[in-house]
Amino acid sequence: MNTIQLECFLSVADHLNFSRASEELKITQPAVSHQIRSLEEELGVKLFRRTSKSVALTPEGMLFLPDANMILKTAASARERLGKKERFMPFDIGCHSPAELRLLPPVLRALCQEWPALRPQLHTIPFDLLFGMVENRQLSAALSLYSGTKKTVLSYRELFSCPMACVCPPGHPLAVQGTLTTDMLKNYNLITSPPRRLPEEILQCHLKVMSSSAEQKRYFSDDTESILTLAKAGLGYTIYPDIPALREPGLCYLPVEDLPSLSFGVYSRRDDDYPVTRRFLKLISEQAGR
């Protein structure tokens, strides 16, 4: 996979037209088509559905869009840092959901006051990729639910113990309850996500609820933000760990007493002796009251 392939993919995805992508990129249309075909062969999926009259993204193409954007931004950032004479200090942090970034502003402010040359980079990454990126030193730290990963090079520090909650808008029939059980949820629409997009621990809670509910009672969405948007629209509820500092405004969080509490914290490499990483771990633990 190379940046030319990704630039071609994003341009075609933007215009949904190979000719316009060719004009934008200033290369021939056959060259654009070749780059897309080689990318599809490498990924083992079709990214576009093409007919003689139209071009459309496939579901796999839609899933690949944020990954392609992230890879290109990372490459551009690396070129910029390496091309400058200033000695900037990189620091890359990953998370699964943008809501988790709310924990970072006071920590990043303190770090940049101590190291003015620090240039933090924040990345929202699919859950199943986070640990490998920390292991491979692409990330210095990752905010995540505890996964029980057996990667011995990784260290985990708990920040919060989070009960599982039913998340719904104030006008939902469940919102008047104090606490809930999974049996009380089965008659209402559950908003969930395809299995590969959810952490295993959350997926198991969703599966437990789905096992006793009708198939027509399920809505599927691609990511946490989309799920919460559908919940705000009153289309159903979802199940998510309740961390008060990360609650989405405009939604109710009701504990589900027969679901397990989960651990949320920060991963880093055990052998990471970068002073910024060590200071980051200390500051974010203090902010969480640990």
C-alpha positions, -999 to +999 in steps of 0.1 A: +000+000+000+014+034-010+004+070-008-004+072-046-030+044-042-045+062-012-046+096-029-064+080-059-088+062-037-097+093-017-101+115-049-124+089-066-144+086-033-147+124-032-158+129-068-173+094-075-159+099-109-126+086-123-123+114-149-125+141-123-101+123-100-077+120-130-079+158-135-075+166-099-044+143-095-030+153-129-025+117-140-042+097-167-075+079-160-060+045-167-034+052-141-060+061-115-079+029-124-047+009-121-039+023-087-075+015-074-073-021-088-039-027-072-052-014-039-083-035-041-062-066-048-039-058-019-068-054+005-088-083-009-120-063-013-138-042-038-138-005-028-161+008-055-192-005-073-188+006-110-213+006-138-212+024-172-231+053-157-221+056-121-194+050-094-203+043-057-184+032-026-190-003-015-196-009+023-159-020+025-149+013+007-169+033+033-152+014+061-117+021+046-122+058+042-111+069+077-082+045+076-070+059+043-073+095+056-054+086+088-026+070+069-021+099+045-023+125+074+004+105+093+026+103+062+022+141+056+029+149+092+061+127+091+073+145+060+067+179+076+086+170+108+115+154+089+117+183+065+121+210+091+153+219+109+136+225+143+139+196+167+103+189+174+093+162+199+067+139+186+041+123+209+014+101+194-017+091+214-045+068+202-080+061+213-111+042+201-137+070+203-133+108+200-152+111+233-121+098+251-101+128+238-120+149+264-096+135+291-066+150+273-067+189+272-053+196+308-027+168+304-015+181+270-015+216+283+008+206+311+031+186+289+035+214+263+043+238+291+071+215+303+083+207+267+075+237+243+089+217+214+064+189+220+040+183+191+012+159+202-006+139+175-040+125+183-055+095+164-089+078+165-082+042+155-104+010+153-101-009+186-085-039+170-055-019+157-047+000+189-025-025+207-005-034+176+003+003+171+015+007+206+035-025+203+051-013+171+059+022+186+035+039+162+017+052+193+033+061+226+001+055+245-035+044+238-066+050+258-087+019+258-109-006+277-088-034+293-088-062+268-069-089+287-043-087+259-014-112+263+011-089+246+038-090+273+055-058+259+025-038+269+017-022+303-018-013+313-027+014+339-064+015+350-080+050+351-116+041+357-138+012+367-169+016+346-203+000+351-222-009+319-251+015+313-281+017+291-277+050+272-309+066+259-325+101+255-345+116+284-378+109+266-372+072+262-395+048+282-364+033+299-352+068+311-377+068+340-361+037+356-334+039+383-315+008+375-322-018+348-316-055+340-310-070+305-345-086+307-360-051+309-343-041+277-355-068+253-387-050+241-369-019+229-346-011+199-309-017+206-285+004+186-253-016+180-224-019+156-209-047+134-187-070+156-153-059+143-161-022+152-168-030+189-144-039+217-149-076+226-161-067+261-188-043+249-198-068+221-204-095+247-228-072+265-246-064+233-249-101+224-264-109+258-291-083+252-297-094+216-300-130+225-334-123+241-347-096+217-362-099+182-341-092+152-363-063+141-354-046+174-318-039+163-303-009+146-267-011+132-243+018+129-206+021+121-191+038+151-198+051+186-206+087+174-232+074+150-247+051+176-251+080+201-265+102+173-292+076+166-299+073+204-303+111+206-328+109+178-349+086+199-345+055+177-334+033+205-308+028+233-273+014+234-251-003+260-218+014+268-194+018+297-203+047+319-174+071+326-190+103+340-163+125+325-170+111+291-208+112+291-224+125+260-246+156+268-283+151+262-284+114+270-292+094+302-269+068+316-288+041+336-268+012+352-276-023+340-271-044+371-266-078+356-238-067+332-202-066+344-182-035+351-152-029+327-118-013+332-108+017+312-072+029+312-041+036+292-017+012+274+020+019+268+051-002+262+068-015+293+102-006+280+092+030+269+117+053+286+106+084+267+103+111+294+071+125+278+054+091+280+063+086+317+051+122+325+019+116+305+011+085+324+016+102+357-005+133+348-035+113+333-035+090+364-036+121+387-065+136+366-084+103+370-078+104+408-055+073+407 
